[in-house]
Amino acid sequence: MYEHRTHQLLSRAAFATRVASHTLLALLVAVLALGIGILGYHFLGELSWLDSLLNASMILGGMGPVDPLRNPVAKLFAAGYALFSGLAFIGVASLLVAPFAHRLMHSLHLDEQWKWVEWFELERRPAADSMRLPFAKREVFYRRIAIQPRACQNALTRAR
């Protein structure tokens, strides 16, 4: 679903599509959780449809129940629904934050590939070196290595 850390960052259009799909999924989870609460309060708590909607919405939003429940089964449902609502809230919040958090971490990792690998001093020998002449003068130059950190370490050990 998400791109690997070695892949490039998504384009803005693809990222907007990802955010939209996560938002729709979060909305679906919220509507499903609200529906469970409405049905439970209506049939188990013997409340009207409007009062069931109000109680389910208030508990799902973290505010607490509005109407008192007289039936022990309804009270058990309300306790279970309150716990479920807390988990549903965390799940919906995670669905909404996940694309942004992933993009932030992915962009920081891409920067890490450039910042972690600083300018390294590498030695380069002129063409005479290819003939293994001992008098060939070594030239020193600086080069930015734009590969992954493990590969950079391997490249440095090979260069020395």
BELCOR-V952623 format. One record per pair of residues at least 24 apart in sequence whose ideal C-beta (glycine too) atoms are under 8 Angstrom apart, sorted by the first residue. I is the first residue (numbers start at 1). J is the second residue. Records with the same first field share a line. If there is no record, write none. Layout:
# BELCOR-V952623
I=J / J
This chain:
# BELCOR-V952623
2=102 / 106
3=106
5=106 / 109
6=148
8=110
9=103 / 106 / 107 / 110
10=103
15=99 / 103
18=99
19=99 / 100
22=95 / 96 / 98 / 99
23=95 / 96
25=95
26=92 / 95 / 96
29=88 / 91 / 92 / 95
30=60 / 88 / 92
33=60 / 84 / 85 / 88
34=60
36=81 / 84
37=81 / 85
40=74 / 77 / 78 / 81
41=74 / 77 / 78
44=71 / 73 / 74 / 77
45=69 / 71 / 74 / 77 / 78
46=71 / 74
56=81
59=85
60=85 / 88 / 89
62=86 / 89
112=149
113=146 / 147 / 148 / 149
114=144 / 146
116=149
117=144 / 145 / 146 / 147 / 149 / 152
119=143 / 144
120=145 / 152 / 156 / 159
122=159
123=159
